[in-house]
Amino acid sequence: MSTHLSLSERVFELPANAAAAGLARRELAAMPGVAGDLGYKALLMTSELIAVYVADVEPSPDATLRLSIRVTPGRLRIEVGGREPGVSPDALLHSSETPSLGGYGLKIVEQWADRWGVEGEHDTMIWFELPRAA
């Protein structure tokens, strides 16, 4: 389900399961202003954020993730939120067993993102920002 906030911001509700990454990539690829190298990085990094939430989750029809995509003239911001993951993002960043769809987990987010972070307590949101060429 999509909520249109403006031409430059969209919010989606995704199932909290392995299908979420593919659905998120489809929505991100269709977003105006996200293409080329920026699009490639955003697609991979978004998949890695989703992997944090779905790696050890028992499939449940009620469990959902929230994907927010915001494009401004200077930045792209992606937010993925849901129930708090079983392990902290900080622990995942420094673990050799990081849940990952692409093999790098949050390490690639830390390496490529201009800024990234984690917010929330019980419902957690992990986000990143990438610069856009003017």
C-alpha positions in Angstrom: 0.0 0.0 0.0 1.4 3.4 -1.0 0.8 6.8 0.4 1.7 9.7 -1.9 3.1 12.6 0.2 4.4 14.5 -2.7 6.2 14.0 -6.0 9.4 13.6 -4.0 8.3 11.5 -1.1 6.5 8.1 -0.9 5.8 5.8 1.9 5.1 2.1 1.5 4.0 -0.7 3.8 5.8 -4.0 3.0 5.4 -7.5 4.4 8.1 -8.3 7.0 9.4 -11.3 5.1 11.9 -12.1 2.3 9.7 -10.6 -0.4 10.0 -7.2 1.1 13.4 -6.5 -0.5 12.2 -7.2 -4.0 9.1 -5.1 -3.5 11.2 -2.2 -2.1 13.6 -2.4 -5.0 10.7 -2.2 -7.5 9.3 0.9 -5.8 12.7 2.5 -5.5 13.5 1.8 -9.2 10.2 3.5 -10.2 10.9 6.6 -8.0 11.7 9.8 -10.1 15.2 11.1 -9.5 16.7 7.8 -8.5 18.8 6.3 -11.3 22.4 5.4 -12.3 25.0 5.0 -9.6 22.7 6.6 -7.0 20.0 4.1 -7.9 22.3 1.2 -7.8 23.7 2.1 -4.3 20.2 2.9 -3.0 18.8 -0.4 -4.2 21.6 -2.4 -2.6 21.6 -0.4 0.7 17.8 -0.6 1.0 18.0 -4.4 0.6 20.6 -4.5 3.4 18.4 -2.5 5.8 15.5 -4.8 5.1 17.7 -7.9 5.8 18.3 -6.6 9.3 14.5 -6.8 10.0 13.6 -10.1 8.2 16.7 -12.3 8.8 15.3 -14.2 11.8 11.7 -13.3 11.7 9.0 -15.9 11.8 6.7 -15.1 8.9 3.5 -13.5 10.1 0.8 -11.9 8.0 0.5 -9.1 10.5 4.2 -8.2 10.5 5.0 -5.2 8.3 7.8 -2.9 7.5 7.6 0.8 6.5 9.7 2.1 3.6 10.0 5.8 3.1 11.7 7.3 0.1 12.4 11.0 0.0 14.1 12.7 -2.9 15.1 16.3 -2.7 17.3 18.3 -5.1 20.4 17.6 -3.0 19.7 14.3 -1.2 18.1 10.9 -1.3 16.9 9.6 2.1 15.6 6.0 2.7 14.0 4.9 5.9 13.1 1.3 6.8 11.2 0.8 10.0 9.5 -2.0 11.9 9.6 -4.0 15.1 12.9 -3.8 16.8 15.3 -6.3 15.2 16.5 -9.1 17.5 20.0 -7.7 17.5 21.1 -4.1 17.6 22.3 -2.5 14.3 25.5 -1.5 16.1 26.2 -5.2 17.0 25.3 -6.2 13.4 27.7 -3.6 12.0 30.6 -5.2 13.9 29.5 -8.8 13.5 31.0 -11.3 11.0 27.5 -12.9 10.8 25.5 -9.8 9.7 22.2 -10.7 8.1 22.6 -9.6 4.5 21.1 -10.0 1.1 24.2 -8.8 -0.7 26.9 -10.1 1.6 27.9 -6.9 3.3 25.0 -6.0 5.6 25.2 -2.7 7.3 28.9 -2.4 6.5 28.1 -1.3 3.0 25.6 1.2 4.4 28.2 2.7 6.6 30.7 2.8 3.8 28.5 4.4 1.1 26.1 6.5 3.0 26.7 10.2 3.5 24.9 9.8 6.8 23.0 7.0 8.4 21.5 6.1 11.8 19.0 4.3 13.9 16.0 5.9 15.7 13.4 4.5 18.0 13.1 2.1 20.9 10.4 -0.6 20.3 9.6 0.3 16.7 13.0 1.0 15.2 13.8 2.9 12.0 17.2 2.6 10.2 17.9 5.3 7.6 20.5 6.5 5.3 21.1 9.5 3.0 23.0 9.7 -0.2 24.0 13.0 -2.0 22.3 13.7 -5.4 24.1 15.5 -8.2 22.6 18.9 -8.8 
